[in-house]
Amino acid sequence: MTQPIYSAPIELARPIKRGQTEVKEITLRRAGSGELRGLKLADLVQGDVNAVIRLVPRISQPALLEQEVAALDAYDLTRCADEIAVFLQTPPQKPAEEASPE
């Protein structure tokens, strides 16, 4: 089984308030096929707001609620959309033992 691929931490311009705590940064994980169910890949590559709002809760750490993602600042949502597009447009990394020819 391969290791998950994560984005660099995304520092939120407007942190998410959860009671007494604030989420100041999130990390996104490269989505698996199951997490993409019900979404159109073209919409994600193009940064469709609705598609991004549906996917981010499935792949964010800490896990965000869909309502929290929908309330993100436009800048923060755009940064999430950019990371998702990069994940979809770059090949997954191969484990070292598979990558080296013998």
Jmol script that loads the backbone (N, CA, C; Angstrom):
load data "model"
ATOM      1  N   MET A   1       0.838  -1.180   0.000  1.00  0.00           N
ATOM      2  CA  MET A   1       0.000   0.000   0.000  1.00  0.00           C
ATOM      3  C   MET A   1       0.880   1.240   0.000  1.00  0.00           C
ATOM      4  N   THR A   2       0.540   2.214  -0.808  1.00  0.00           N
ATOM      5  CA  THR A   2       1.351   3.417  -0.907  1.00  0.00           C
ATOM      6  C   THR A   2       0.991   4.412   0.186  1.00  0.00           C
ATOM      7  N   GLN A   3       1.949   5.254   0.484  1.00  0.00           N
ATOM      8  CA  GLN A   3       1.745   6.296   1.486  1.00  0.00           C
ATOM      9  C   GLN A   3       0.890   7.411   0.895  1.00  0.00           C
ATOM     10  N   PRO A   4       0.021   8.022   1.693  1.00  0.00           N
ATOM     11  CA  PRO A   4      -0.765   9.153   1.203  1.00  0.00           C
ATOM     12  C   PRO A   4       0.136  10.329   0.843  1.00  0.00           C
ATOM     13  N   ILE A   5      -0.325  11.122  -0.094  1.00  0.00           N
ATOM     14  CA  ILE A   5       0.403  12.321  -0.511  1.00  0.00           C
ATOM     15  C   ILE A   5      -0.351  13.520   0.037  1.00  0.00           C
ATOM     16  N   TYR A   6       0.375  14.421   0.692  1.00  0.00           N
ATOM     17  CA  TYR A   6      -0.239  15.587   1.316  1.00  0.00           C
ATOM     18  C   TYR A   6       0.261  16.875   0.674  1.00  0.00           C
ATOM     19  N   SER A   7      -0.580  17.904   0.735  1.00  0.00           N
ATOM     20  CA  SER A   7      -0.168  19.233   0.305  1.00  0.00           C
ATOM     21  C   SER A   7       0.714  19.845   1.381  1.00  0.00           C
ATOM     22  N   ALA A   8       1.368  20.921   1.020  1.00  0.00           N
ATOM     23  CA  ALA A   8       2.026  21.728   2.050  1.00  0.00           C
ATOM     24  C   ALA A   8       0.915  22.329   2.908  1.00  0.00           C
ATOM     25  N   PRO A   9       1.205  22.654   4.158  1.00  0.00           N
ATOM     26  CA  PRO A   9       0.160  23.275   4.979  1.00  0.00           C
ATOM     27  C   PRO A   9      -0.365  24.561   4.334  1.00  0.00           C
ATOM     28  N   ILE A  10      -1.667  24.724   4.386  1.00  0.00           N
ATOM     29  CA  ILE A  10      -2.316  25.928   3.856  1.00  0.00           C
ATOM     30  C   ILE A  10      -2.688  26.795   5.050  1.00  0.00           C
ATOM     31  N   GLU A  11      -1.976  27.901   5.214  1.00  0.00           N
ATOM     32  CA  GLU A  11      -2.280  28.827   6.307  1.00  0.00           C
ATOM     33  C   GLU A  11      -3.509  29.627   5.909  1.00  0.00           C
ATOM     34  N   LEU A  12      -4.523  29.567   6.719  1.00  0.00           N
ATOM     35  CA  LEU A  12      -5.781  30.235   6.396  1.00  0.00           C
ATOM     36  C   LEU A  12      -5.698  31.735   6.672  1.00  0.00           C
ATOM     37  N   ALA A  13      -6.113  32.536   5.703  1.00  0.00           N
ATOM     38  CA  ALA A  13      -6.137  33.989   5.879  1.00  0.00           C
ATOM     39  C   ALA A  13      -7.130  34.368   6.967  1.00  0.00           C
ATOM     40  N   ARG A  14      -8.233  33.620   7.024  1.00  0.00           N
ATOM     41  CA  ARG A  14      -9.244  33.806   8.079  1.00  0.00           C
ATOM     42  C   ARG A  14      -9.444  32.455   8.761  1.00  0.00           C
ATOM     43  N   PRO A  15      -8.862  32.288   9.949  1.00  0.00           N
ATOM     44  CA  PRO A  15      -8.991  31.015  10.663  1.00  0.00           C
ATOM     45  C   PRO A  15     -10.451  30.648  10.923  1.00  0.00           C
ATOM     46  N   ILE A  16     -10.682  29.354  11.056  1.00  0.00           N
ATOM     47  CA  ILE A  16     -12.013  28.821  11.351  1.00  0.00           C
ATOM     48  C   ILE A  16     -12.153  28.745  12.864  1.00  0.00           C
ATOM     49  N   LYS A  17     -13.206  29.326  13.391  1.00  0.00           N
ATOM     50  CA  LYS A  17     -13.432  29.292  14.842  1.00  0.00           C
ATOM     51  C   LYS A  17     -14.315  28.103  15.187  1.00  0.00           C
ATOM     52  N   ARG A  18     -13.825  27.308  16.145  1.00  0.00           N
ATOM     53  CA  ARG A  18     -14.555  26.152  16.675  1.00  0.00           C
ATOM     54  C   ARG A  18     -14.603  26.303  18.182  1.00  0.00           C
ATOM     55  N   GLY A  19     -15.646  26.939  18.658  1.00  0.00           N
ATOM     56  CA  GLY A  19     -15.749  27.164  20.094  1.00  0.00           C
ATOM     57  C   GLY A  19     -14.603  28.035  20.568  1.00  0.00           C
ATOM     58  N   GLN A  20     -13.794  27.503  21.473  1.00  0.00           N
ATOM     59  CA  GLN A  20     -12.661  28.245  22.037  1.00  0.00           C
ATOM     60  C   GLN A  20     -11.400  28.154  21.168  1.00  0.00           C
ATOM     61  N   THR A  21     -11.383  27.240  20.218  1.00  0.00           N
ATOM     62  CA  THR A  21     -10.175  27.037  19.417  1.00  0.00           C
ATOM     63  C   THR A  21     -10.337  27.607  18.011  1.00  0.00           C
ATOM     64  N   GLU A  22      -9.210  27.769  17.353  1.00  0.00           N
ATOM     65  CA  GLU A  22      -9.186  28.235  15.966  1.00  0.00           C
ATOM     66  C   GLU A  22      -8.366  27.270  15.132  1.00  0.00           C
ATOM     67  N   VAL A  23      -8.858  26.964  13.930  1.00  0.00           N
ATOM     68  CA  VAL A  23      -8.084  26.190  12.965  1.00  0.00           C
ATOM     69  C   VAL A  23      -7.389  27.225  12.091  1.00  0.00           C
ATOM     70  N   LYS A  24      -6.059  27.292  12.213  1.00  0.00           N
ATOM     71  CA  LYS A  24      -5.294  28.319  11.501  1.00  0.00           C
ATOM     72  C   LYS A  24      -4.673  27.806  10.209  1.00  0.00           C
ATOM     73  N   GLU A  25      -4.536  26.480  10.104  1.00  0.00           N
ATOM     74  CA  GLU A  25      -3.999  25.907   8.870  1.00  0.00           C
ATOM     75  C   GLU A  25      -4.570  24.512   8.675  1.00  0.00           C
ATOM     76  N   ILE A  26      -4.631  24.119   7.402  1.00  0.00           N
ATOM     77  CA  ILE A  26      -5.100  22.790   7.052  1.00  0.00           C
ATOM     78  C   ILE A  26      -4.119  22.167   6.065  1.00  0.00           C
ATOM     79  N   THR A  27      -4.204  20.869   5.955  1.00  0.00           N
ATOM     80  CA  THR A  27      -3.437  20.120   4.968  1.00  0.00           C
ATOM     81  C   THR A  27      -4.430  19.275   4.188  1.00  0.00           C
ATOM     82  N   LEU A  28      -4.220  19.179   2.887  1.00  0.00           N
ATOM     83  CA  LEU A  28      -5.090  18.356   2.055  1.00  0.00           C
ATOM     84  C   LEU A  28      -4.343  17.098   1.640  1.00  0.00           C
ATOM     85  N   ARG A  29      -5.061  15.996   1.574  1.00  0.00           N
ATOM     86  CA  ARG A  29      -4.513  14.708   1.152  1.00  0.00           C
ATOM     87  C   ARG A  29      -4.999  14.414  -0.257  1.00  0.00           C
ATOM     88  N   ARG A  30      -4.130  13.847  -1.069  1.00  0.00           N
ATOM     89  CA  ARG A  30      -4.529  13.447  -2.419  1.00  0.00           C
ATOM     90  C   ARG A  30      -5.724  12.503  -2.302  1.00  0.00           C
ATOM     91  N   ALA A  31      -6.798  12.817  -3.010  1.00  0.00           N
ATOM     92  CA  ALA A  31      -8.040  12.042  -2.924  1.00  0.00           C
ATOM     93  C   ALA A  31      -7.898  10.690  -3.616  1.00  0.00           C
ATOM     94  N   GLY A  32      -8.552   9.705  -3.028  1.00  0.00           N
ATOM     95  CA  GLY A  32      -8.677   8.407  -3.661  1.00  0.00           C
ATOM     96  C   GLY A  32      -9.949   8.385  -4.497  1.00  0.00           C
ATOM     97  N   SER A  33     -10.108   7.366  -5.287  1.00  0.00           N
ATOM     98  CA  SER A  33     -11.271   7.271  -6.172  1.00  0.00           C
ATOM     99  C   SER A  33     -12.591   7.349  -5.420  1.00  0.00           C
ATOM    100  N   GLY A  34     -12.683   6.694  -4.277  1.00  0.00           N
ATOM    101  CA  GLY A  34     -13.922   6.706  -3.513  1.00  0.00           C
ATOM    102  C   GLY A  34     -14.305   8.097  -3.028  1.00  0.00           C
ATOM    103  N   GLU A  35     -13.314   8.893  -2.706  1.00  0.00           N
ATOM    104  CA  GLU A  35     -13.584  10.255  -2.231  1.00  0.00           C
ATOM    105  C   GLU A  35     -14.021  11.185  -3.357  1.00  0.00           C
ATOM    106  N   LEU A  36     -13.808  10.759  -4.584  1.00  0.00           N
ATOM    107  CA  LEU A  36     -14.206  11.572  -5.742  1.00  0.00           C
ATOM    108  C   LEU A  36     -15.610  11.224  -6.245  1.00  0.00           C
ATOM    109  N   ARG A  37     -16.249  10.240  -5.617  1.00  0.00           N
ATOM    110  CA  ARG A  37     -17.588   9.834  -6.046  1.00  0.00           C
ATOM    111  C   ARG A  37     -18.550  11.017  -6.020  1.00  0.00           C
ATOM    112  N   GLY A  38     -19.368  11.089  -7.070  1.00  0.00           N
ATOM    113  CA  GLY A  38     -20.372  12.146  -7.150  1.00  0.00           C
ATOM    114  C   GLY A  38     -19.831  13.477  -7.625  1.00  0.00           C
ATOM    115  N   LEU A  39     -18.544  13.533  -7.944  1.00  0.00           N
ATOM    116  CA  LEU A  39     -17.926  14.779  -8.408  1.00  0.00           C
ATOM    117  C   LEU A  39     -17.405  14.593  -9.830  1.00  0.00           C
ATOM    118  N   LYS A  40     -17.374  15.662 -10.585  1.00  0.00           N
ATOM    119  CA  LYS A  40     -16.810  15.621 -11.928  1.00  0.00           C
ATOM    120  C   LYS A  40     -15.364  16.110 -11.853  1.00  0.00           C
ATOM    121  N   LEU A  41     -14.455  15.304 -12.381  1.00  0.00           N
ATOM    122  CA  LEU A  41     -13.038  15.674 -12.335  1.00  0.00           C
ATOM    123  C   LEU A  41     -12.790  17.000 -13.041  1.00  0.00           C
ATOM    124  N   ALA A  42     -13.470  17.231 -14.157  1.00  0.00           N
ATOM    125  CA  ALA A  42     -13.289  18.498 -14.879  1.00  0.00           C
ATOM    126  C   ALA A  42     -13.679  19.680 -14.003  1.00  0.00           C
ATOM    127  N   ASP A  43     -14.735  19.524 -13.203  1.00  0.00           N
ATOM    128  CA  ASP A  43     -15.142  20.604 -12.298  1.00  0.00           C
ATOM    129  C   ASP A  43     -14.059  20.898 -11.274  1.00  0.00           C
ATOM    130  N   LEU A  44     -13.428  19.849 -10.760  1.00  0.00           N
ATOM    131  CA  LEU A  44     -12.371  20.053  -9.771  1.00  0.00           C
ATOM    132  C   LEU A  44     -11.149  20.714 -10.391  1.00  0.00           C
ATOM    133  N   VAL A  45     -10.755  20.272 -11.586  1.00  0.00           N
ATOM    134  CA  VAL A  45      -9.593  20.869 -12.255  1.00  0.00           C
ATOM    135  C   VAL A  45      -9.844  22.346 -12.541  1.00  0.00           C
ATOM    136  N   GLN A  46     -11.090  22.685 -12.887  1.00  0.00           N
ATOM    137  CA  GLN A  46     -11.437  24.076 -13.193  1.00  0.00           C
ATOM    138  C   GLN A  46     -11.719  24.899 -11.939  1.00  0.00           C
ATOM    139  N   GLY A  47     -11.686  24.279 -10.775  1.00  0.00           N
ATOM    140  CA  GLY A  47     -11.897  25.002  -9.532  1.00  0.00           C
ATOM    141  C   GLY A  47     -13.348  25.342  -9.259  1.00  0.00           C
ATOM    142  N   ASP A  48     -14.276  24.511  -9.738  1.00  0.00           N
ATOM    143  CA  ASP A  48     -15.693  24.740  -9.480  1.00  0.00           C
ATOM    144  C   ASP A  48     -15.930  24.808  -7.973  1.00  0.00           C
ATOM    145  N   VAL A  49     -16.531  25.894  -7.525  1.00  0.00           N
ATOM    146  CA  VAL A  49     -16.716  26.133  -6.093  1.00  0.00           C
ATOM    147  C   VAL A  49     -17.492  25.008  -5.420  1.00  0.00           C
ATOM    148  N   ASN A  50     -18.605  24.596  -6.001  1.00  0.00           N
ATOM    149  CA  ASN A  50     -19.421  23.548  -5.383  1.00  0.00           C
ATOM    150  C   ASN A  50     -18.655  22.236  -5.259  1.00  0.00           C
ATOM    151  N   ALA A  51     -17.903  21.881  -6.282  1.00  0.00           N
ATOM    152  CA  ALA A  51     -17.131  20.634  -6.247  1.00  0.00           C
ATOM    153  C   ALA A  51     -16.036  20.701  -5.185  1.00  0.00           C
ATOM    154  N   VAL A  52     -15.370  21.831  -5.086  1.00  0.00           N
ATOM    155  CA  VAL A  52     -14.304  21.997  -4.089  1.00  0.00           C
ATOM    156  C   VAL A  52     -14.890  21.941  -2.677  1.00  0.00           C
ATOM    157  N   ILE A  53     -16.023  22.612  -2.474  1.00  0.00           N
ATOM    158  CA  ILE A  53     -16.669  22.606  -1.159  1.00  0.00           C
ATOM    159  C   ILE A  53     -17.069  21.185  -0.752  1.00  0.00           C
ATOM    160  N   ARG A  54     -17.453  20.354  -1.701  1.00  0.00           N
ATOM    161  CA  ARG A  54     -17.836  18.965  -1.390  1.00  0.00           C
ATOM    162  C   ARG A  54     -16.615  18.086  -1.119  1.00  0.00           C
ATOM    163  N   LEU A  55     -15.501  18.340  -1.814  1.00  0.00           N
ATOM    164  CA  LEU A  55     -14.333  17.466  -1.668  1.00  0.00           C
ATOM    165  C   LEU A  55     -13.476  17.797  -0.451  1.00  0.00           C
ATOM    166  N   VAL A  56     -13.275  19.061  -0.153  1.00  0.00           N
ATOM    167  CA  VAL A  56     -12.348  19.438   0.928  1.00  0.00           C
ATOM    168  C   VAL A  56     -12.662  18.737   2.251  1.00  0.00           C
ATOM    169  N   PRO A  57     -13.923  18.632   2.692  1.00  0.00           N
ATOM    170  CA  PRO A  57     -14.158  17.919   3.951  1.00  0.00           C
ATOM    171  C   PRO A  57     -13.724  16.452   3.918  1.00  0.00           C
ATOM    172  N   ARG A  58     -13.668  15.860   2.759  1.00  0.00           N
ATOM    173  CA  ARG A  58     -13.289  14.455   2.624  1.00  0.00           C
ATOM    174  C   ARG A  58     -11.778  14.245   2.715  1.00  0.00           C
ATOM    175  N   ILE A  59     -10.992  15.313   2.455  1.00  0.00           N
ATOM    176  CA  ILE A  59      -9.542  15.146   2.354  1.00  0.00           C
ATOM    177  C   ILE A  59      -8.749  16.106   3.241  1.00  0.00           C
ATOM    178  N   SER A  60      -9.403  16.861   4.089  1.00  0.00           N
ATOM    179  CA  SER A  60      -8.696  17.855   4.906  1.00  0.00           C
ATOM    180  C   SER A  60      -8.280  17.299   6.251  1.00  0.00           C
ATOM    181  N   GLN A  61      -7.170  17.835   6.747  1.00  0.00           N
ATOM    182  CA  GLN A  61      -6.705  17.535   8.098  1.00  0.00           C
ATOM    183  C   GLN A  61      -6.337  18.848   8.747  1.00  0.00           C
ATOM    184  N   PRO A  62      -6.922  19.247   9.846  1.00  0.00           N
ATOM    185  CA  PRO A  62      -7.997  18.548  10.512  1.00  0.00           C
ATOM    186  C   PRO A  62      -9.235  18.492   9.624  1.00  0.00           C
ATOM    187  N   ALA A  63     -10.087  17.523   9.882  1.00  0.00           N
ATOM    188  CA  ALA A  63     -11.295  17.351   9.076  1.00  0.00           C
ATOM    189  C   ALA A  63     -12.209  18.554   9.267  1.00  0.00           C
ATOM    190  N   LEU A  64     -12.600  19.156   8.156  1.00  0.00           N
ATOM    191  CA  LEU A  64     -13.508  20.301   8.195  1.00  0.00           C
ATOM    192  C   LEU A  64     -14.913  19.840   7.836  1.00  0.00           C
ATOM    193  N   LEU A  65     -15.894  20.537   8.338  1.00  0.00           N
ATOM    194  CA  LEU A  65     -17.283  20.304   7.953  1.00  0.00           C
ATOM    195  C   LEU A  65     -17.560  21.040   6.648  1.00  0.00           C
ATOM    196  N   GLU A  66     -18.521  20.528   5.885  1.00  0.00           N
ATOM    197  CA  GLU A  66     -18.867  21.188   4.624  1.00  0.00           C
ATOM    198  C   GLU A  66     -19.287  22.642   4.866  1.00  0.00           C
ATOM    199  N   GLN A  67     -19.994  22.895   5.964  1.00  0.00           N
ATOM    200  CA  GLN A  67     -20.415  24.266   6.278  1.00  0.00           C
ATOM    201  C   GLN A  67     -19.212  25.167   6.555  1.00  0.00           C
ATOM    202  N   GLU A  68     -18.172  24.615   7.183  1.00  0.00           N
ATOM    203  CA  GLU A  68     -16.965  25.401   7.440  1.00  0.00           C
ATOM    204  C   GLU A  68     -16.251  25.734   6.136  1.00  0.00           C
ATOM    205  N   VAL A  69     -16.200  24.772   5.225  1.00  0.00           N
ATOM    206  CA  VAL A  69     -15.554  25.016   3.932  1.00  0.00           C
ATOM    207  C   VAL A  69     -16.347  26.050   3.141  1.00  0.00           C
ATOM    208  N   ALA A  70     -17.668  25.953   3.180  1.00  0.00           N
ATOM    209  CA  ALA A  70     -18.513  26.912   2.469  1.00  0.00           C
ATOM    210  C   ALA A  70     -18.342  28.327   3.021  1.00  0.00           C
ATOM    211  N   ALA A  71     -17.929  28.444   4.274  1.00  0.00           N
ATOM    212  CA  ALA A  71     -17.754  29.759   4.896  1.00  0.00           C
ATOM    213  C   ALA A  71     -16.319  30.278   4.795  1.00  0.00           C
ATOM    214  N   LEU A  72     -15.420  29.512   4.149  1.00  0.00           N
ATOM    215  CA  LEU A  72     -14.032  29.967   4.012  1.00  0.00           C
ATOM    216  C   LEU A  72     -13.962  31.268   3.229  1.00  0.00           C
ATOM    217  N   ASP A  73     -12.940  32.045   3.518  1.00  0.00           N
ATOM    218  CA  ASP A  73     -12.636  33.225   2.719  1.00  0.00           C
ATOM    219  C   ASP A  73     -12.341  32.768   1.290  1.00  0.00           C
ATOM    220  N   ALA A  74     -12.683  33.571   0.310  1.00  0.00           N
ATOM    221  CA  ALA A  74     -12.480  33.210  -1.099  1.00  0.00           C
ATOM    222  C   ALA A  74     -11.010  32.884  -1.386  1.00  0.00           C
ATOM    223  N   TYR A  75     -10.100  33.603  -0.767  1.00  0.00           N
ATOM    224  CA  TYR A  75      -8.670  33.344  -0.960  1.00  0.00           C
ATOM    225  C   TYR A  75      -8.311  31.941  -0.476  1.00  0.00           C
ATOM    226  N   ASP A  76      -8.803  31.560   0.699  1.00  0.00           N
ATOM    227  CA  ASP A  76      -8.510  30.245   1.254  1.00  0.00           C
ATOM    228  C   ASP A  76      -9.115  29.131   0.403  1.00  0.00           C
ATOM    229  N   LEU A  77     -10.339  29.337  -0.066  1.00  0.00           N
ATOM    230  CA  LEU A  77     -10.975  28.334  -0.920  1.00  0.00           C
ATOM    231  C   LEU A  77     -10.211  28.182  -2.239  1.00  0.00           C
ATOM    232  N   THR A  78      -9.721  29.280  -2.769  1.00  0.00           N
ATOM    233  CA  THR A  78      -8.943  29.239  -4.013  1.00  0.00           C
ATOM    234  C   THR A  78      -7.644  28.464  -3.813  1.00  0.00           C
ATOM    235  N   ARG A  79      -7.011  28.643  -2.682  1.00  0.00           N
ATOM    236  CA  ARG A  79      -5.781  27.894  -2.402  1.00  0.00           C
ATOM    237  C   ARG A  79      -6.067  26.398  -2.316  1.00  0.00           C
ATOM    238  N   CYS A  80      -7.193  26.029  -1.724  1.00  0.00           N
ATOM    239  CA  CYS A  80      -7.586  24.617  -1.673  1.00  0.00           C
ATOM    240  C   CYS A  80      -7.836  24.087  -3.085  1.00  0.00           C
ATOM    241  N   ALA A  81      -8.541  24.861  -3.889  1.00  0.00           N
ATOM    242  CA  ALA A  81      -8.832  24.456  -5.272  1.00  0.00           C
ATOM    243  C   ALA A  81      -7.541  24.272  -6.067  1.00  0.00           C
ATOM    244  N   ASP A  82      -6.566  25.148  -5.853  1.00  0.00           N
ATOM    245  CA  ASP A  82      -5.281  25.034  -6.551  1.00  0.00           C
ATOM    246  C   ASP A  82      -4.562  23.741  -6.176  1.00  0.00           C
ATOM    247  N   GLU A  83      -4.565  23.401  -4.888  1.00  0.00           N
ATOM    248  CA  GLU A  83      -3.912  22.163  -4.450  1.00  0.00           C
ATOM    249  C   GLU A  83      -4.604  20.940  -5.038  1.00  0.00           C
ATOM    250  N   ILE A  84      -5.924  20.958  -5.075  1.00  0.00           N
ATOM    251  CA  ILE A  84      -6.677  19.840  -5.650  1.00  0.00           C
ATOM    252  C   ILE A  84      -6.341  19.684  -7.126  1.00  0.00           C
ATOM    253  N   ALA A  85      -6.277  20.788  -7.855  1.00  0.00           N
ATOM    254  CA  ALA A  85      -5.948  20.736  -9.285  1.00  0.00           C
ATOM    255  C   ALA A  85      -4.554  20.151  -9.499  1.00  0.00           C
ATOM    256  N   VAL A  86      -3.603  20.512  -8.657  1.00  0.00           N
ATOM    257  CA  VAL A  86      -2.247  19.962  -8.769  1.00  0.00           C
ATOM    258  C   VAL A  86      -2.272  18.455  -8.546  1.00  0.00           C
ATOM    259  N   PHE A  87      -3.007  18.000  -7.528  1.00  0.00           N
ATOM    260  CA  PHE A  87      -3.117  16.563  -7.271  1.00  0.00           C
ATOM    261  C   PHE A  87      -3.666  15.825  -8.488  1.00  0.00           C
ATOM    262  N   LEU A  88      -4.635  16.410  -9.162  1.00  0.00           N
ATOM    263  CA  LEU A  88      -5.288  15.741 -10.295  1.00  0.00           C
ATOM    264  C   LEU A  88      -4.460  15.794 -11.571  1.00  0.00           C
ATOM    265  N   GLN A  89      -3.504  16.702 -11.638  1.00  0.00           N
ATOM    266  CA  GLN A  89      -2.739  16.877 -12.866  1.00  0.00           C
ATOM    267  C   GLN A  89      -1.319  16.339 -12.787  1.00  0.00           C
ATOM    268  N   THR A  90      -0.929  15.793 -11.649  1.00  0.00           N
ATOM    269  CA  THR A  90       0.415  15.223 -11.531  1.00  0.00           C
ATOM    270  C   THR A  90       0.302  13.735 -11.218  1.00  0.00           C
ATOM    271  N   PRO A  91       1.206  12.939 -11.758  1.00  0.00           N
ATOM    272  CA  PRO A  91       1.140  11.500 -11.483  1.00  0.00           C
ATOM    273  C   PRO A  91       1.491  11.209 -10.026  1.00  0.00           C
ATOM    274  N   PRO A  92       0.933  10.137  -9.468  1.00  0.00           N
ATOM    275  CA  PRO A  92       1.291   9.775  -8.096  1.00  0.00           C
ATOM    276  C   PRO A  92       2.743   9.335  -8.037  1.00  0.00           C
ATOM    277  N   GLN A  93       3.361   9.526  -6.878  1.00  0.00           N
ATOM    278  CA  GLN A  93       4.737   9.092  -6.702  1.00  0.00           C
ATOM    279  C   GLN A  93       4.778   7.577  -6.586  1.00  0.00           C
ATOM    280  N   LYS A  94       5.785   6.981  -7.215  1.00  0.00           N
ATOM    281  CA  LYS A  94       5.961   5.541  -7.103  1.00  0.00           C
ATOM    282  C   LYS A  94       6.885   5.235  -5.948  1.00  0.00           C
ATOM    283  N   PRO A  95       6.654   4.130  -5.238  1.00  0.00           N
ATOM    284  CA  PRO A  95       7.583   3.732  -4.170  1.00  0.00           C
ATOM    285  C   PRO A  95       8.965   3.511  -4.749  1.00  0.00           C
ATOM    286  N   ALA A  96       9.987   3.732  -3.964  1.00  0.00           N
ATOM    287  CA  ALA A  96      11.375   3.648  -4.416  1.00  0.00           C
ATOM    288  C   ALA A  96      11.697   2.305  -5.075  1.00  0.00           C
ATOM    289  N   GLU A  97      11.191   1.197  -4.531  1.00  0.00           N
ATOM    290  CA  GLU A  97      11.513  -0.115  -5.103  1.00  0.00           C
ATOM    291  C   GLU A  97      10.899  -0.320  -6.484  1.00  0.00           C
ATOM    292  N   GLU A  98       9.779   0.372  -6.780  1.00  0.00           N
ATOM    293  CA  GLU A  98       9.169   0.261  -8.109  1.00  0.00           C
ATOM    294  C   GLU A  98       9.803   1.216  -9.106  1.00  0.00           C
ATOM    295  N   ALA A  99      10.325   2.332  -8.623  1.00  0.00           N
ATOM    296  CA  ALA A  99      10.825   3.381  -9.496  1.00  0.00           C
ATOM    297  C   ALA A  99      12.180   3.050 -10.110  1.00  0.00           C
ATOM    298  N   SER A 100      13.008   2.266  -9.426  1.00  0.00           N
ATOM    299  CA  SER A 100      14.346   1.996  -9.938  1.00  0.00           C
ATOM    300  C   SER A 100      14.363   0.733 -10.803  1.00  0.00           C
ATOM    301  N   PRO A 101      14.782   0.878 -12.092  1.00  0.00           N
ATOM    302  CA  PRO A 101      14.859  -0.302 -12.973  1.00  0.00           C
ATOM    303  C   PRO A 101      16.046  -1.185 -12.578  1.00  0.00           C
ATOM    304  N   GLU A 102      15.927  -2.468 -12.795  1.00  0.00           N
ATOM    305  CA  GLU A 102      17.009  -3.394 -12.446  1.00  0.00           C
ATOM    306  C   GLU A 102      17.696  -3.898 -13.656  1.00  0.00           C
TER     307      GLU A 102
END
end "model"
wireframe off; spacefill off
backbone 0.3
color backbone group
